[in-house]
Amino acid sequence: MGGHPFWIHDPTTVTVCDEFVYALLVTLDRHAAVLTRVWSDLSPRDNPGAPPFEIPSTPPVEWSSARHGLSEALDDLTWLRGSLLAYARATADQERARALAWGQPAERALALGVSLMSGANLEGALSSNPIGHAAKTIGGGIPRVHEVVVSESSGNPVMAQAPQSVGERVARIPETDNPIRVERYVDSAGRAHSEVYIAGTHDWGMGTTEEPFDVNSNIALVAGIPAASLVGVQSAMTRAGIKHGERVTFTGHSQGGMIAARLAESGTYRTTGLVVVGSPTGTLSATGGYPALALRHTDDVVPRLGGSDQGPGFTTIERASTSPIGDVVGAHKKSGYVQMARDLDSSPAVAHLPEIPNASGSAEARVFSAQRVSG
């Protein structure tokens, strides 16, 4: 564990605690398992009618007394473990209260301002999803139908081994000029398992451009309306041979994380896992029963643009980036999240995170670019 521990928001047990708590839980569980095994091994010896077990040069051992002492130690470990979880739940309650007190009022104020300037209705700004309402208001002129052409990189093909960790997946997210990477693994029984990696925003200019990974697509994804970048990723997946109903794990950074979450929830594929890093997915959900991880830097402003966390299903892992104070660009960079994911893989906390199923074997890593066709 480094100097910046992870804070983990677990949707299953509704807890928030740092990795030091998880490390202590792992230690307690390990010692409890050892004591339980010793207690069980002593069971055949715990016979009141049997003579004390003697070892030369040592006093006789009363096994019933030893087992009683072990039982008390196990009770103490159980109590300590429960106290730690109670602490984590109390911290979660405080975090929810803080988010409600500071997050949603600010978001509603923003949505009200957008509604007043645009003449849109004010009721949506006071709803449970004010950021989504604001995005729909701003994105009123964004087309709902997009024509996007994808092109596969003509470079030498790269063979990749199936990823086995969060760090490996985050490291494979491509650069923004070729924002889509697809690896399709097929086992000996002919079953396919694909890994899809999606980069973030490429063009930060306002207005519709030939680049589908632009600000308009960001707005559309937050608003829940069709986005050109999402259309491009679906086209690349089809071109890579991924069929409806096949197993897919999605990994995305920034805008790519929003696209990954939309595709994971689309019902088109059998989603086996979702990893989003630095993504504004606050109002998005992961309801398909698959493991979903959201990695965020606490000093990265981009995740906050999606609004307060409301959607269920995500396990959120947070910590401060290593960027200097005030370096908002550095805090959002993919390279920082690669290091965060690798540190998470080696943390005791990883034992308490939902496990993403892994494929096996090797596959060609196919990389695609996308271009919006103007009308």
PyMOL commands that set and color helices and strands:
alter all, ss='L'
color gray80, all
select helices_A, chain A and resi 19-45+63-118+124-126+130-141+166-171+215-223+228-239+255-264+302-306+328-332+334-345+348-352
alter helices_A, ss='H'
color red, helices_A
select strands_A, chain A and resi 7-10+15-18+148-152+158-161+180-186+192-198+247-253+270-277+292-297+315-319+362-372
alter strands_A, ss='S'
color yellow, strands_A
deselect
rebuild
show_as cartoon
